[in-house]
Amino acid sequence: MTNFDFIIGDWLVTHRRLNSRFTNCKQWTEFDGLSSTVKTLGGFGNLEDNVLYFPEGSFRALALRSFCVKSGAWSIWWLDARNPTTLDVPVVGKFSNHIGVFFADDLLDGQAIKVRFTCTATLG
């Protein structure tokens, strides 16, 4: 079993996003989504098709994940239907105690940022 086996199949998922960036904002918006994920690369990767139900409207997105056996780390790329010609910079990280934490250096509105993505499985 790999770290992302819990997401294989079709799921109703809950997402959270920070309401404002660069403003010391501490409020988050929670919203639902649909996730449909299949294994790839002989189990060392997966492809996740998403429908995200943002308060301002829904859209589709795709996550591509691959596992590096040598480093023990996952890389996750994001393709957003609102910008369908560009893959986001991959976040890279590992799981510990069933929580995955992933980081990337990126740009937002021309400003260098550190991206953190946290993945927690709460099935049941």
Stockholm file with secondary structure:
# STOCKHOLM 1.0

chainA/1-124         MTNFDFIIGDWLVTHRRLNSRFTNCKQWTEFDGLSSTVKTLGGFGNLEDNVLYFPEGSFRALALRSFCVKSGAWSIWWLDARNPTTLDVPVVGKFSNHIGVFFADDLLDGQAIKVRFTCTATLG
#=GR chainA/1-124 SS CCTTGGGCEEEEEEEEEESCSSSCCCCEEEEEEEEEEEEEGGGTEEEEEEEEEETTEEEEEEEEEEEETTTTEEEEEEEETTSTTCBCCCEEEEEETTEEEEEEEEEETTEEEEEEEEEECCCC
#=GC SS_cons         CCTTGGGCEEEEEEEEEESCSSSCCCCEEEEEEEEEEEEEGGGTEEEEEEEEEETTEEEEEEEEEEEETTTTEEEEEEEETTSTTCBCCCEEEEEETTEEEEEEEEEETTEEEEEEEEEECCCC
//
